[in-house]
Amino acid sequence: MPRLECYHRQEMKLASCRIQERRTFGIVEGERIVDIGRLWTGGDTDLRAALAAGRVSELAARKNEAESFSIREIEWLPVITNPDKILCAGVN
């Protein structure tokens, strides 16, 4: 009989924000955001770069090393702050 492997899939709410005048990204957990962007050492501190490098899961696994902040302490930014394309649809 073939062996079936099951993988636990964990969903995350990711967000970009400004914390203490610093742009970063993190995982939203209830009323807090875990600043995993602080753990990122890949150059630009933005979610797009971390996603492109395939490192978000690794950073999320290290979230216990990161500081968390109340969502009242942050300024929300667009999820992807520097998109390479913007698509628009016109309606007549």
N, C-alpha and C positions, 0 to 999 in steps of 0.2 A: 504494500500500500504506500503511495507517495506521502511524503511528510509535508505538512502544510505549516508554514511559519506565519505567525501573527506578530505584527508590530504595533506597539502602543503609539498612537498618534496624539500628540498634545497640541492643542490649539493655543495660540498666543495672540494677544492684542498688542500690536506694535504701534508706537507713536513717536513723532519727532516733537521736540519742545526746546524751550530755552529755560535753563536752570541757572540762576545767579549770573545772568549775562553771558552764559556759555551755551552754544547750540549743541544739542546732543540727541540721543534717541533712547528709547527704553521699552520696557514691558509694562503695560497697564494691568495692575492687579487690584481690583476694587477701587478704593479711593486713593491709591498710591501708584507711583510710577518708579520702577527699578531702573536706575541709570546704567544700563549695560553699555551705552556709548562710551562711558569712561574707561571701560575695559578694552575698547577697540584700539589697536595700534597700527591699523592699516592705512594711515594717512588721513584723508578727509574724515571728519567725525560726522558722518551722515548715514542714514539708514540705507540709502541707495547703494553706497559703496560696500557696506557690510553684506547686503543681499547679493550684489554682483559677485562678491568674493566667496559666497556660500558659507559665511561664518556666523550667521545669526543663531543657529542651533548651538554652536560651540559657546558663544557668548551667553546664551540663555542657560546653558548648563552650569555656567560660572556665576549666575546671578547672586548667589549668596555672598560673593566677594564685593558686590556693588552696593552703593548707598541707595536708599529709596527716599522719595519725597512725596509729600501730600500733593494731590492734584491742585490744591489751592495755592501752592507755592510756585507753580510753573506757568509759563506762557506757552500755549499750544501753538504749534507751527503746522503747515501742511505735512502730511505723512512723508511724502517725497518732496523735499524742499528744492531740488534742482533737476526737474524732469528733462530728459533730452527731447521729448516730443509733447506737444499739447494738441489734442484732437478736439475739433469742434464740429457740431452737426447743426446745419441751418434748417429751420422749419418755416415753410411758407403757408 
